Amino acid sequence: MDGKKLVKMANEIASFFAAEPERKTALEGIAGHLKRFWEPRMRREIFAMLDQGVSGMSEFVVAALKEHRAKLEPAGK
């Protein structure tokens, strides 16, 4: 999948949850959405991009990925 599209999609998810007054709840919401609706290969790709320092990811996306990596990262990385 195109990395730019994944970043765009993740940023759109983050902008929805950014309205949440509690930061912790927003980050959990982002992570939960990615876990429920993104295929493992999509999550692998977004983590690879995060690890490579790809620019353009929302601060909320970066924080959600880092804080919830253990539950989001597909088995058999």
PDB file of N, H, CA, C and O in Angstrom:
ATOM      1  N   MET A   1       0.843  -1.182   0.000  1.00  0.00           N
ATOM      2  CA  MET A   1       0.000   0.000   0.000  1.00  0.00           C
ATOM      3  C   MET A   1       0.884   1.239   0.000  1.00  0.00           C
ATOM      4  O   MET A   1       1.985   1.233   0.552  1.00  0.00           O
ATOM      5  N   ASP A   2       0.401   2.274  -0.611  1.00  0.00           N
ATOM      6  H   ASP A   2      -0.493   2.279  -1.060  1.00  0.00           H
ATOM      7  CA  ASP A   2       1.129   3.527  -0.711  1.00  0.00           C
ATOM      8  C   ASP A   2       1.289   4.165   0.669  1.00  0.00           C
ATOM      9  O   ASP A   2       0.302   4.413   1.363  1.00  0.00           O
ATOM     10  N   GLY A   3       2.522   4.426   1.056  1.00  0.00           N
ATOM     11  H   GLY A   3       3.323   4.224   0.493  1.00  0.00           H
ATOM     12  CA  GLY A   3       2.816   5.002   2.364  1.00  0.00           C
ATOM     13  C   GLY A   3       2.175   6.354   2.584  1.00  0.00           C
ATOM     14  O   GLY A   3       1.704   6.652   3.682  1.00  0.00           O
ATOM     15  N   LYS A   4       2.154   7.182   1.538  1.00  0.00           N
ATOM     16  H   LYS A   4       2.536   6.940   0.647  1.00  0.00           H
ATOM     17  CA  LYS A   4       1.538   8.512   1.667  1.00  0.00           C
ATOM     18  C   LYS A   4       0.052   8.385   1.991  1.00  0.00           C
ATOM     19  O   LYS A   4      -0.492   9.165   2.773  1.00  0.00           O
ATOM     20  N   LYS A   5      -0.592   7.401   1.387  1.00  0.00           N
ATOM     21  H   LYS A   5      -0.150   6.767   0.752  1.00  0.00           H
ATOM     22  CA  LYS A   5      -2.015   7.187   1.647  1.00  0.00           C
ATOM     23  C   LYS A   5      -2.234   6.724   3.090  1.00  0.00           C
ATOM     24  O   LYS A   5      -3.183   7.153   3.745  1.00  0.00           O
ATOM     25  N   LEU A   6      -1.359   5.853   3.577  1.00  0.00           N
ATOM     26  H   LEU A   6      -0.588   5.504   3.044  1.00  0.00           H
ATOM     27  CA  LEU A   6      -1.482   5.405   4.974  1.00  0.00           C
ATOM     28  C   LEU A   6      -1.336   6.568   5.941  1.00  0.00           C
ATOM     29  O   LEU A   6      -2.098   6.685   6.901  1.00  0.00           O
ATOM     30  N   VAL A   7      -0.361   7.424   5.689  1.00  0.00           N
ATOM     31  H   VAL A   7       0.258   7.329   4.909  1.00  0.00           H
ATOM     32  CA  VAL A   7      -0.157   8.591   6.553  1.00  0.00           C
ATOM     33  C   VAL A   7      -1.385   9.493   6.509  1.00  0.00           C
ATOM     34  O   VAL A   7      -1.841   9.979   7.544  1.00  0.00           O
ATOM     35  N   LYS A   8      -1.915   9.713   5.317  1.00  0.00           N
ATOM     36  H   LYS A   8      -1.544   9.318   4.476  1.00  0.00           H
ATOM     37  CA  LYS A   8      -3.113  10.560   5.169  1.00  0.00           C
ATOM     38  C   LYS A   8      -4.283   9.965   5.953  1.00  0.00           C
ATOM     39  O   LYS A   8      -4.984  10.676   6.674  1.00  0.00           O
ATOM     40  N   MET A   9      -4.487   8.653   5.805  1.00  0.00           N
ATOM     41  H   MET A   9      -3.918   8.075   5.220  1.00  0.00           H
ATOM     42  CA  MET A   9      -5.581   7.991   6.516  1.00  0.00           C
ATOM     43  C   MET A   9      -5.385   8.072   8.028  1.00  0.00           C
ATOM     44  O   MET A   9      -6.329   8.369   8.761  1.00  0.00           O
ATOM     45  N   ALA A  10      -4.168   7.811   8.497  1.00  0.00           N
ATOM     46  H   ALA A  10      -3.401   7.570   7.902  1.00  0.00           H
ATOM     47  CA  ALA A  10      -3.887   7.875   9.937  1.00  0.00           C
ATOM     48  C   ALA A  10      -4.101   9.281  10.466  1.00  0.00           C
ATOM     49  O   ALA A  10      -4.641   9.457  11.558  1.00  0.00           O
ATOM     50  N   ASN A  11      -3.683  10.286   9.705  1.00  0.00           N
ATOM     51  H   ASN A  11      -3.244  10.143   8.818  1.00  0.00           H
ATOM     52  CA  ASN A  11      -3.877  11.677  10.122  1.00  0.00           C
ATOM     53  C   ASN A  11      -5.358  12.040  10.190  1.00  0.00           C
ATOM     54  O   ASN A  11      -5.769  12.796  11.070  1.00  0.00           O
ATOM     55  N   GLU A  12      -6.155  11.511   9.275  1.00  0.00           N
ATOM     56  H   GLU A  12      -5.821  10.897   8.560  1.00  0.00           H
ATOM     57  CA  GLU A  12      -7.600  11.766   9.311  1.00  0.00           C
ATOM     58  C   GLU A  12      -8.226  11.137  10.558  1.00  0.00           C
ATOM     59  O   GLU A  12      -9.094  11.737  11.193  1.00  0.00           O
ATOM     60  N   ILE A  13      -7.788   9.942  10.899  1.00  0.00           N
ATOM     61  H   ILE A  13      -7.083   9.455  10.383  1.00  0.00           H
ATOM     62  CA  ILE A  13      -8.270   9.291  12.129  1.00  0.00           C
ATOM     63  C   ILE A  13      -7.888  10.142  13.339  1.00  0.00           C
ATOM     64  O   ILE A  13      -8.701  10.374  14.233  1.00  0.00           O
ATOM     65  N   ALA A  14      -6.644  10.599  13.350  1.00  0.00           N
ATOM     66  H   ALA A  14      -5.983  10.410  12.623  1.00  0.00           H
ATOM     67  CA  ALA A  14      -6.165  11.420  14.473  1.00  0.00           C
ATOM     68  C   ALA A  14      -6.944  12.718  14.574  1.00  0.00           C
ATOM     69  O   ALA A  14      -7.241  13.166  15.681  1.00  0.00           O
ATOM     70  N   SER A  15      -7.283  13.331  13.456  1.00  0.00           N
ATOM     71  H   SER A  15      -7.042  12.967  12.556  1.00  0.00           H
ATOM     72  CA  SER A  15      -8.009  14.597  13.532  1.00  0.00           C
ATOM     73  C   SER A  15      -9.412  14.394  14.098  1.00  0.00           C
ATOM     74  O   SER A  15      -9.947  15.287  14.754  1.00  0.00           O
ATOM     75  N   PHE A  16     -10.011  13.232  13.853  1.00  0.00           N
ATOM     76  H   PHE A  16      -9.576  12.506  13.319  1.00  0.00           H
ATOM     77  CA  PHE A  16     -11.300  12.924  14.458  1.00  0.00           C
ATOM     78  C   PHE A  16     -11.168  12.842  15.981  1.00  0.00           C
ATOM     79  O   PHE A  16     -11.971  13.423  16.711  1.00  0.00           O
ATOM     80  N   PHE A  17     -10.154  12.121  16.453  1.00  0.00           N
ATOM     81  H   PHE A  17      -9.501  11.648  15.861  1.00  0.00           H
ATOM     82  CA  PHE A  17      -9.981  11.919  17.888  1.00  0.00           C
ATOM     83  C   PHE A  17      -9.349  13.126  18.582  1.00  0.00           C
ATOM     84  O   PHE A  17      -9.364  13.198  19.811  1.00  0.00           O
ATOM     85  N   ALA A  18      -8.803  14.060  17.836  1.00  0.00           N
ATOM     86  H   ALA A  18      -8.791  14.002  16.837  1.00  0.00           H
ATOM     87  CA  ALA A  18      -8.180  15.250  18.432  1.00  0.00           C
ATOM     88  C   ALA A  18      -9.192  16.102  19.200  1.00  0.00           C
ATOM     89  O   ALA A  18      -8.812  16.872  20.082  1.00  0.00           O
ATOM     90  N   ALA A  19     -10.460  15.967  18.873  1.00  0.00           N
ATOM     91  H   ALA A  19     -10.769  15.341  18.157  1.00  0.00           H
ATOM     92  CA  ALA A  19     -11.502  16.719  19.578  1.00  0.00           C
ATOM     93  C   ALA A  19     -11.739  16.174  20.986  1.00  0.00           C
ATOM     94  O   ALA A  19     -12.377  16.831  21.809  1.00  0.00           O
ATOM     95  N   GLU A  20     -11.234  14.996  21.258  1.00  0.00           N
ATOM     96  H   GLU A  20     -10.716  14.462  20.590  1.00  0.00           H
ATOM     97  CA  GLU A  20     -11.387  14.378  22.584  1.00  0.00           C
ATOM     98  C   GLU A  20     -10.623  15.214  23.614  1.00  0.00           C
ATOM     99  O   GLU A  20      -9.435  15.476  23.428  1.00  0.00           O
ATOM    100  N   PRO A  21     -11.282  15.635  24.694  1.00  0.00           N
ATOM    101  CA  PRO A  21     -10.604  16.490  25.684  1.00  0.00           C
ATOM    102  C   PRO A  21      -9.464  15.800  26.440  1.00  0.00           C
ATOM    103  O   PRO A  21      -8.514  16.460  26.861  1.00  0.00           O
ATOM    104  N   GLU A  22      -9.549  14.498  26.611  1.00  0.00           N
ATOM    105  H   GLU A  22     -10.320  13.962  26.269  1.00  0.00           H
ATOM    106  CA  GLU A  22      -8.503  13.752  27.310  1.00  0.00           C
ATOM    107  C   GLU A  22      -7.523  13.174  26.291  1.00  0.00           C
ATOM    108  O   GLU A  22      -7.897  12.343  25.464  1.00  0.00           O
ATOM    109  N   ARG A  23      -6.276  13.615  26.357  1.00  0.00           N
ATOM    110  H   ARG A  23      -5.972  14.290  27.029  1.00  0.00           H
ATOM    111  CA  ARG A  23      -5.260  13.139  25.407  1.00  0.00           C
ATOM    112  C   ARG A  23      -5.133  11.612  25.432  1.00  0.00           C
ATOM    113  O   ARG A  23      -5.049  10.974  24.383  1.00  0.00           O
ATOM    114  N   LYS A  24      -5.120  11.038  26.624  1.00  0.00           N
ATOM    115  H   LYS A  24      -5.188  11.556  27.477  1.00  0.00           H
ATOM    116  CA  LYS A  24      -4.978   9.584  26.758  1.00  0.00           C
ATOM    117  C   LYS A  24      -6.111   8.860  26.033  1.00  0.00           C
ATOM    118  O   LYS A  24      -5.877   7.858  25.357  1.00  0.00           O
ATOM    119  N   THR A  25      -7.319   9.356  26.170  1.00  0.00           N
ATOM    120  H   THR A  25      -7.509  10.170  26.719  1.00  0.00           H
ATOM    121  CA  THR A  25      -8.474   8.763  25.504  1.00  0.00           C
ATOM    122  C   THR A  25      -8.362   8.900  23.994  1.00  0.00           C
ATOM    123  O   THR A  25      -8.720   7.983  23.254  1.00  0.00           O
ATOM    124  N   ALA A  26      -7.865  10.046  23.536  1.00  0.00           N
ATOM    125  H   ALA A  26      -7.575  10.791  24.137  1.00  0.00           H
ATOM    126  CA  ALA A  26      -7.682  10.259  22.095  1.00  0.00           C
ATOM    127  C   ALA A  26      -6.676   9.266  21.526  1.00  0.00           C
ATOM    128  O   ALA A  26      -6.915   8.669  20.477  1.00  0.00           O
ATOM    129  N   LEU A  27      -5.558   9.091  22.213  1.00  0.00           N
ATOM    130  H   LEU A  27      -5.364   9.576  23.065  1.00  0.00           H
ATOM    131  CA  LEU A  27      -4.528   8.168  21.726  1.00  0.00           C
ATOM    132  C   LEU A  27      -5.035   6.729  21.740  1.00  0.00           C
ATOM    133  O   LEU A  27      -4.736   5.958  20.829  1.00  0.00           O
ATOM    134  N   GLU A  28      -5.791   6.369  22.755  1.00  0.00           N
ATOM    135  H   GLU A  28      -6.034   6.995  23.495  1.00  0.00           H
ATOM    136  CA  GLU A  28      -6.391   5.029  22.814  1.00  0.00           C
ATOM    137  C   GLU A  28      -7.392   4.839  21.673  1.00  0.00           C
ATOM    138  O   GLU A  28      -7.488   3.757  21.094  1.00  0.00           O
ATOM    139  N   GLY A  29      -8.132   5.901  21.361  1.00  0.00           N
ATOM    140  H   GLY A  29      -8.054   6.780  21.832  1.00  0.00           H
ATOM    141  CA  GLY A  29      -9.091   5.834  20.259  1.00  0.00           C
ATOM    142  C   GLY A  29      -8.413   5.621  18.919  1.00  0.00           C
ATOM    143  O   GLY A  29      -8.866   4.817  18.104  1.00  0.00           O
ATOM    144  N   ILE A  30      -7.336   6.337  18.697  1.00  0.00           N
ATOM    145  H   ILE A  30      -6.968   6.990  19.359  1.00  0.00           H
ATOM    146  CA  ILE A  30      -6.576   6.176  17.454  1.00  0.00           C
ATOM    147  C   ILE A  30      -6.040   4.753  17.353  1.00  0.00           C
ATOM    148  O   ILE A  30      -6.197   4.090  16.327  1.00  0.00           O
ATOM    149  N   ALA A  31      -5.411   4.297  18.420  1.00  0.00           N
ATOM    150  H   ALA A  31      -5.283   4.835  19.253  1.00  0.00           H
ATOM    151  CA  ALA A  31      -4.837   2.947  18.429  1.00  0.00           C
ATOM    152  C   ALA A  31      -5.928   1.891  18.248  1.00  0.00           C
ATOM    153  O   ALA A  31      -5.746   0.927  17.504  1.00  0.00           O
ATOM    154  N   GLY A  32      -7.033   2.072  18.913  1.00  0.00           N
ATOM    155  H   GLY A  32      -7.181   2.856  19.517  1.00  0.00           H
ATOM    156  CA  GLY A  32      -8.137   1.122  18.798  1.00  0.00           C
ATOM    157  C   GLY A  32      -8.671   1.041  17.374  1.00  0.00           C
ATOM    158  O   GLY A  32      -8.965  -0.043  16.871  1.00  0.00           O
ATOM    159  N   HIS A  33      -8.793   2.192  16.736  1.00  0.00           N
ATOM    160  H   HIS A  33      -8.555   3.073  17.145  1.00  0.00           H
ATOM    161  CA  HIS A  33      -9.274   2.219  15.359  1.00  0.00           C
ATOM    162  C   HIS A  33      -8.291   1.473  14.440  1.00  0.00           C
ATOM    163  O   HIS A  33      -8.696   0.660  13.609  1.00  0.00           O
ATOM    164  N   LEU A  34      -7.010   1.764  14.605  1.00  0.00           N
ATOM    165  H   LEU A  34      -6.681   2.425  15.280  1.00  0.00           H
ATOM    166  CA  LEU A  34      -6.002   1.102  13.770  1.00  0.00           C
ATOM    167  C   LEU A  34      -6.020  -0.412  13.996  1.00  0.00           C
ATOM    168  O   LEU A  34      -5.881  -1.182  13.046  1.00  0.00           O
ATOM    169  N   LYS A  35      -6.187  -0.827  15.214  1.00  0.00           N
ATOM    170  H   LYS A  35      -6.300  -0.202  15.986  1.00  0.00           H
ATOM    171  CA  LYS A  35      -6.210  -2.261  15.548  1.00  0.00           C
ATOM    172  C   LYS A  35      -7.434  -2.949  14.923  1.00  0.00           C
ATOM    173  O   LYS A  35      -7.324  -4.042  14.369  1.00  0.00           O
ATOM    174  N   ARG A  36      -8.589  -2.300  15.020  1.00  0.00           N
ATOM    175  H   ARG A  36      -8.678  -1.412  15.471  1.00  0.00           H
ATOM    176  CA  ARG A  36      -9.832  -2.908  14.538  1.00  0.00           C
ATOM    177  C   ARG A  36      -9.971  -2.887  13.016  1.00  0.00           C
ATOM    178  O   ARG A  36     -10.466  -3.846  12.422  1.00  0.00           O
ATOM    179  N   PHE A  37      -9.538  -1.799  12.388  1.00  0.00           N
ATOM    180  H   PHE A  37      -9.136  -1.020  12.870  1.00  0.00           H
ATOM    181  CA  PHE A  37      -9.872  -1.613  10.985  1.00  0.00           C
ATOM    182  C   PHE A  37      -8.708  -1.705   9.995  1.00  0.00           C
ATOM    183  O   PHE A  37      -8.934  -1.790   8.788  1.00  0.00           O
ATOM    184  N   TRP A  38      -7.488  -1.690  10.482  1.00  0.00           N
ATOM    185  H   TRP A  38      -7.304  -1.621  11.462  1.00  0.00           H
ATOM    186  CA  TRP A  38      -6.342  -1.781   9.570  1.00  0.00           C
ATOM    187  C   TRP A  38      -5.815  -3.207   9.541  1.00  0.00           C
ATOM    188  O   TRP A  38      -5.664  -3.848  10.581  1.00  0.00           O
ATOM    189  N   GLU A  39      -5.539  -3.690   8.347  1.00  0.00           N
ATOM    190  H   GLU A  39      -5.661  -3.169   7.502  1.00  0.00           H
ATOM    191  CA  GLU A  39      -4.953  -5.017   8.186  1.00  0.00           C
ATOM    192  C   GLU A  39      -3.542  -5.017   8.773  1.00  0.00           C
ATOM    193  O   GLU A  39      -2.903  -3.968   8.850  1.00  0.00           O
ATOM    194  N   PRO A  40      -3.056  -6.186   9.186  1.00  0.00           N
ATOM    195  CA  PRO A  40      -1.697  -6.260   9.727  1.00  0.00           C
ATOM    196  C   PRO A  40      -0.634  -5.666   8.802  1.00  0.00           C
ATOM    197  O   PRO A  40       0.297  -5.016   9.276  1.00  0.00           O
ATOM    198  N   ARG A  41      -0.759  -5.880   7.489  1.00  0.00           N
ATOM    199  H   ARG A  41      -1.516  -6.408   7.104  1.00  0.00           H
ATOM    200  CA  ARG A  41       0.258  -5.331   6.580  1.00  0.00           C
ATOM    201  C   ARG A  41       0.244  -3.806   6.578  1.00  0.00           C
ATOM    202  O   ARG A  41       1.289  -3.182   6.401  1.00  0.00           O
ATOM    203  N   MET A  42      -0.917  -3.204   6.772  1.00  0.00           N
ATOM    204  H   MET A  42      -1.766  -3.711   6.916  1.00  0.00           H
ATOM    205  CA  MET A  42      -1.003  -1.748   6.850  1.00  0.00           C
ATOM    206  C   MET A  42      -0.304  -1.250   8.119  1.00  0.00           C
ATOM    207  O   MET A  42       0.420  -0.254   8.093  1.00  0.00           O
ATOM    208  N   ARG A  43      -0.532  -1.959   9.226  1.00  0.00           N
ATOM    209  H   ARG A  43      -1.119  -2.768   9.248  1.00  0.00           H
ATOM    210  CA  ARG A  43       0.111  -1.568  10.483  1.00  0.00           C
ATOM    211  C   ARG A  43       1.620  -1.777  10.420  1.00  0.00           C
ATOM    212  O   ARG A  43       2.384  -0.967  10.946  1.00  0.00           O
ATOM    213  N   ARG A  44       2.047  -2.856   9.781  1.00  0.00           N
ATOM    214  H   ARG A  44       1.427  -3.513   9.354  1.00  0.00           H
ATOM    215  CA  ARG A  44       3.503  -3.068   9.603  1.00  0.00           C
ATOM    216  C   ARG A  44       4.120  -1.905   8.840  1.00  0.00           C
ATOM    217  O   ARG A  44       5.181  -1.400   9.207  1.00  0.00           O
ATOM    218  N   GLU A  45       3.448  -1.489   7.778  1.00  0.00           N
ATOM    219  H   GLU A  45       2.586  -1.900   7.480  1.00  0.00           H
ATOM    220  CA  GLU A  45       3.963  -0.407   6.934  1.00  0.00           C
ATOM    221  C   GLU A  45       4.023   0.919   7.694  1.00  0.00           C
ATOM    222  O   GLU A  45       5.005   1.652   7.574  1.00  0.00           O
ATOM    223  N   ILE A  46       2.993   1.236   8.469  1.00  0.00           N
ATOM    224  H   ILE A  46       2.195   0.641   8.567  1.00  0.00           H
ATOM    225  CA  ILE A  46       3.008   2.513   9.195  1.00  0.00           C
ATOM    226  C   ILE A  46       4.098   2.495  10.264  1.00  0.00           C
ATOM    227  O   ILE A  46       4.719   3.526  10.523  1.00  0.00           O
ATOM    228  N   PHE A  47       4.341   1.340  10.889  1.00  0.00           N
ATOM    229  H   PHE A  47       3.836   0.503  10.678  1.00  0.00           H
ATOM    230  CA  PHE A  47       5.433   1.246  11.863  1.00  0.00           C
ATOM    231  C   PHE A  47       6.795   1.364  11.185  1.00  0.00           C
ATOM    232  O   PHE A  47       7.710   1.978  11.735  1.00  0.00           O
ATOM    233  N   ALA A  48       6.936   0.784  10.001  1.00  0.00           N
ATOM    234  H   ALA A  48       6.193   0.286   9.554  1.00  0.00           H
ATOM    235  CA  ALA A  48       8.196   0.916   9.255  1.00  0.00           C
ATOM    236  C   ALA A  48       8.447   2.383   8.926  1.00  0.00           C
ATOM    237  O   ALA A  48       9.576   2.864   9.012  1.00  0.00           O
ATOM    238  N   MET A  49       7.400   3.076   8.555  1.00  0.00           N
ATOM    239  H   MET A  49       6.482   2.685   8.485  1.00  0.00           H
ATOM    240  CA  MET A  49       7.536   4.501   8.234  1.00  0.00           C
ATOM    241  C   MET A  49       7.890   5.296   9.489  1.00  0.00           C
ATOM    242  O   MET A  49       8.726   6.198   9.442  1.00  0.00           O
ATOM    243  N   LEU A  50       7.257   4.962  10.598  1.00  0.00           N
ATOM    244  H   LEU A  50       6.578   4.229  10.636  1.00  0.00           H
ATOM    245  CA  LEU A  50       7.561   5.629  11.864  1.00  0.00           C
ATOM    246  C   LEU A  50       9.035   5.429  12.218  1.00  0.00           C
ATOM    247  O   LEU A  50       9.726   6.376  12.593  1.00  0.00           O
ATOM    248  N   ASP A  51       9.504   4.200  12.095  1.00  0.00           N
ATOM    249  H   ASP A  51       8.943   3.431  11.790  1.00  0.00           H
ATOM    250  CA  ASP A  51      10.886   3.871  12.432  1.00  0.00           C
ATOM    251  C   ASP A  51      11.894   4.557  11.508  1.00  0.00           C
ATOM    252  O   ASP A  51      13.021   4.849  11.909  1.00  0.00           O
ATOM    253  N   GLN A  52      11.475   4.809  10.278  1.00  0.00           N
ATOM    254  H   GLN A  52      10.560   4.572   9.952  1.00  0.00           H
ATOM    255  CA  GLN A  52      12.346   5.486   9.314  1.00  0.00           C
ATOM    256  C   GLN A  52      12.298   7.010   9.465  1.00  0.00           C
ATOM    257  O   GLN A  52      13.070   7.729   8.830  1.00  0.00           O
ATOM    258  N   GLY A  53      11.392   7.488  10.304  1.00  0.00           N
ATOM    259  H   GLY A  53      10.765   6.904  10.820  1.00  0.00           H
ATOM    260  CA  GLY A  53      11.284   8.928  10.514  1.00  0.00           C
ATOM    261  C   GLY A  53      10.614   9.668   9.380  1.00  0.00           C
ATOM    262  O   GLY A  53      10.925  10.830   9.121  1.00  0.00           O
ATOM    263  N   VAL A  54       9.695   9.002   8.702  1.00  0.00           N
ATOM    264  H   VAL A  54       9.442   8.057   8.912  1.00  0.00           H
ATOM    265  CA  VAL A  54       8.976   9.638   7.603  1.00  0.00           C
ATOM    266  C   VAL A  54       8.210  10.848   8.131  1.00  0.00           C
ATOM    267  O   VAL A  54       7.560  10.776   9.174  1.00  0.00           O
ATOM    268  N   SER A  55       8.293  11.939   7.415  1.00  0.00           N
ATOM    269  H   SER A  55       8.821  11.998   6.568  1.00  0.00           H
ATOM    270  CA  SER A  55       7.609  13.160   7.855  1.00  0.00           C
ATOM    271  C   SER A  55       6.150  13.146   7.404  1.00  0.00           C
ATOM    272  O   SER A  55       5.757  12.368   6.534  1.00  0.00           O
ATOM    273  N   GLY A  56       5.371  14.013   8.007  1.00  0.00           N
ATOM    274  H   GLY A  56       5.690  14.645   8.713  1.00  0.00           H
ATOM    275  CA  GLY A  56       3.980  14.177   7.631  1.00  0.00           C
ATOM    276  C   GLY A  56       2.984  13.528   8.564  1.00  0.00           C
ATOM    277  O   GLY A  56       1.782  13.764   8.444  1.00  0.00           O
ATOM    278  N   MET A  57       3.460  12.711   9.496  1.00  0.00           N
ATOM    279  H   MET A  57       4.436  12.519   9.593  1.00  0.00           H
ATOM    280  CA  MET A  57       2.547  12.080  10.448  1.00  0.00           C
ATOM    281  C   MET A  57       2.175  13.068  11.538  1.00  0.00           C
ATOM    282  O   MET A  57       3.026  13.769  12.085  1.00  0.00           O
ATOM    283  N   SER A  58       0.908  13.107  11.836  1.00  0.00           N
ATOM    284  H   SER A  58       0.216  12.537  11.391  1.00  0.00           H
ATOM    285  CA  SER A  58       0.408  13.937  12.927  1.00  0.00           C
ATOM    286  C   SER A  58       1.089  13.545  14.237  1.00  0.00           C
ATOM    287  O   SER A  58       1.431  12.381  14.449  1.00  0.00           O
ATOM    288  N   GLU A  59       1.277  14.515  15.094  1.00  0.00           N
ATOM    289  H   GLU A  59       1.000  15.460  14.921  1.00  0.00           H
ATOM    290  CA  GLU A  59       1.862  14.251  16.416  1.00  0.00           C
ATOM    291  C   GLU A  59       1.018  13.240  17.178  1.00  0.00           C
ATOM    292  O   GLU A  59       1.554  12.429  17.933  1.00  0.00           O
ATOM    293  N   PHE A  60      -0.295  13.281  16.987  1.00  0.00           N
ATOM    294  H   PHE A  60      -0.731  13.940  16.374  1.00  0.00           H
ATOM    295  CA  PHE A  60      -1.186  12.334  17.653  1.00  0.00           C
ATOM    296  C   PHE A  60      -0.962  10.919  17.124  1.00  0.00           C
ATOM    297  O   PHE A  60      -0.980   9.960  17.896  1.00  0.00           O
ATOM    298  N   VAL A  61      -0.754  10.783  15.827  1.00  0.00           N
ATOM    299  H   VAL A  61      -0.740  11.561  15.200  1.00  0.00           H
ATOM    300  CA  VAL A  61      -0.497   9.463  15.241  1.00  0.00           C
ATOM    301  C   VAL A  61       0.808   8.899  15.804  1.00  0.00           C
ATOM    302  O   VAL A  61       0.863   7.747  16.234  1.00  0.00           O
ATOM    303  N   VAL A  62       1.847   9.719  15.795  1.00  0.00           N
ATOM    304  H   VAL A  62       1.802  10.654  15.446  1.00  0.00           H
ATOM    305  CA  VAL A  62       3.152   9.278  16.309  1.00  0.00           C
ATOM    306  C   VAL A  62       3.026   8.839  17.760  1.00  0.00           C
ATOM    307  O   VAL A  62       3.529   7.780  18.135  1.00  0.00           O
ATOM    308  N   ALA A  63       2.362   9.643  18.574  1.00  0.00           N
ATOM    309  H   ALA A  63       1.953  10.504  18.269  1.00  0.00           H
ATOM    310  CA  ALA A  63       2.214   9.318  19.998  1.00  0.00           C
ATOM    311  C   ALA A  63       1.406   8.033  20.189  1.00  0.00           C
ATOM    312  O   ALA A  63       1.763   7.192  21.014  1.00  0.00           O
ATOM    313  N   ALA A  64       0.321   7.878  19.429  1.00  0.00           N
ATOM    314  H   ALA A  64       0.031   8.561  18.758  1.00  0.00           H
ATOM    315  CA  ALA A  64      -0.506   6.669  19.554  1.00  0.00           C
ATOM    316  C   ALA A  64       0.281   5.427  19.148  1.00  0.00           C
ATOM    317  O   ALA A  64       0.195   4.390  19.805  1.00  0.00           O
ATOM    318  N   LEU A  65       1.047   5.534  18.064  1.00  0.00           N
ATOM    319  H   LEU A  65       1.117   6.377  17.530  1.00  0.00           H
ATOM    320  CA  LEU A  65       1.845   4.391  17.618  1.00  0.00           C
ATOM    321  C   LEU A  65       2.903   4.020  18.647  1.00  0.00           C
ATOM    322  O   LEU A  65       3.117   2.840  18.925  1.00  0.00           O
ATOM    323  N   LYS A  66       3.555   5.011  19.202  1.00  0.00           N
ATOM    324  H   LYS A  66       3.381   5.969  18.976  1.00  0.00           H
ATOM    325  CA  LYS A  66       4.608   4.734  20.177  1.00  0.00           C
ATOM    326  C   LYS A  66       4.045   4.172  21.477  1.00  0.00           C
ATOM    327  O   LYS A  66       4.583   3.208  22.023  1.00  0.00           O
ATOM    328  N   GLU A  67       2.970   4.768  21.972  1.00  0.00           N
ATOM    329  H   GLU A  67       2.533   5.550  21.529  1.00  0.00           H
ATOM    330  CA  GLU A  67       2.404   4.339  23.257  1.00  0.00           C
ATOM    331  C   GLU A  67       1.709   2.983  23.179  1.00  0.00           C
ATOM    332  O   GLU A  67       1.652   2.257  24.172  1.00  0.00           O
ATOM    333  N   HIS A  68       1.185   2.638  22.011  1.00  0.00           N
ATOM    334  H   HIS A  68       1.232   3.227  21.204  1.00  0.00           H
ATOM    335  CA  HIS A  68       0.385   1.412  21.891  1.00  0.00           C
ATOM    336  C   HIS A  68       1.006   0.403  20.932  1.00  0.00           C
ATOM    337  O   HIS A  68       0.320  -0.472  20.404  1.00  0.00           O
ATOM    338  N   ARG A  69       2.295   0.534  20.715  1.00  0.00           N
ATOM    339  H   ARG A  69       2.853   1.245  21.144  1.00  0.00           H
ATOM    340  CA  ARG A  69       2.985  -0.332  19.756  1.00  0.00           C
ATOM    341  C   ARG A  69       2.788  -1.816  20.063  1.00  0.00           C
ATOM    342  O   ARG A  69       2.530  -2.609  19.157  1.00  0.00           O
ATOM    343  N   ALA A  70       2.907  -2.185  21.313  1.00  0.00           N
ATOM    344  H   ALA A  70       3.117  -1.541  22.048  1.00  0.00           H
ATOM    345  CA  ALA A  70       2.823  -3.609  21.685  1.00  0.00           C
ATOM    346  C   ALA A  70       1.506  -4.230  21.261  1.00  0.00           C
ATOM    347  O   ALA A  70       1.486  -5.380  20.822  1.00  0.00           O
ATOM    348  N   LYS A  71       0.411  -3.502  21.379  1.00  0.00           N
ATOM    349  H   LYS A  71       0.428  -2.568  21.736  1.00  0.00           H
ATOM    350  CA  LYS A  71      -0.876  -4.085  21.011  1.00  0.00           C
ATOM    351  C   LYS A  71      -1.199  -3.908  19.519  1.00  0.00           C
ATOM    352  O   LYS A  71      -2.060  -4.606  18.984  1.00  0.00           O
ATOM    353  N   LEU A  72      -0.520  -2.990  18.864  1.00  0.00           N
ATOM    354  H   LEU A  72       0.179  -2.423  19.299  1.00  0.00           H
ATOM    355  CA  LEU A  72      -0.799  -2.727  17.446  1.00  0.00           C
ATOM    356  C   LEU A  72       0.083  -3.524  16.497  1.00  0.00           C
ATOM    357  O   LEU A  72      -0.335  -3.865  15.391  1.00  0.00           O
ATOM    358  N   GLU A  73       1.295  -3.816  16.929  1.00  0.00           N
ATOM    359  H   GLU A  73       1.635  -3.538  17.828  1.00  0.00           H
ATOM    360  CA  GLU A  73       2.238  -4.476  16.034  1.00  0.00           C
ATOM    361  C   GLU A  73       1.803  -5.906  15.776  1.00  0.00           C
ATOM    362  O   GLU A  73       1.636  -6.686  16.714  1.00  0.00           O
ATOM    363  N   PRO A  74       1.619  -6.258  14.505  1.00  0.00           N
ATOM    364  CA  PRO A  74       1.196  -7.618  14.182  1.00  0.00           C
ATOM    365  C   PRO A  74       2.234  -8.655  14.597  1.00  0.00           C
ATOM    366  O   PRO A  74       3.433  -8.378  14.598  1.00  0.00           O
ATOM    367  N   ALA A  75       1.775  -9.825  14.942  1.00  0.00           N
ATOM    368  H   ALA A  75       0.801 -10.050  14.942  1.00  0.00           H
ATOM    369  CA  ALA A  75       2.689 -10.929  15.288  1.00  0.00           C
ATOM    370  C   ALA A  75       3.491 -11.307  14.067  1.00  0.00           C
ATOM    371  O   ALA A  75       3.035 -11.135  12.937  1.00  0.00           O
ATOM    372  N   GLY A  76       4.666 -11.815  14.288  1.00  0.00           N
ATOM    373  H   GLY A  76       5.037 -11.955  15.206  1.00  0.00           H
ATOM    374  CA  GLY A  76       5.509 -12.234  13.177  1.00  0.00           C
ATOM    375  C   GLY A  76       6.101 -11.085  12.405  1.00  0.00           C
ATOM    376  O   GLY A  76       6.270 -11.150  11.187  1.00  0.00           O
ATOM    377  N   LYS A  77       6.416 -10.030  13.129  1.00  0.00           N
ATOM    378  H   LYS A  77       6.279  -9.976  14.118  1.00  0.00           H
ATOM    379  CA  LYS A  77       6.988  -8.823  12.517  1.00  0.00           C
ATOM    380  C   LYS A  77       8.076  -9.212  11.572  1.00  0.00           C
ATOM    381  O   LYS A  77       8.692  -8.347  10.950  1.00  0.00           O
TER     382      LYS A  77
END
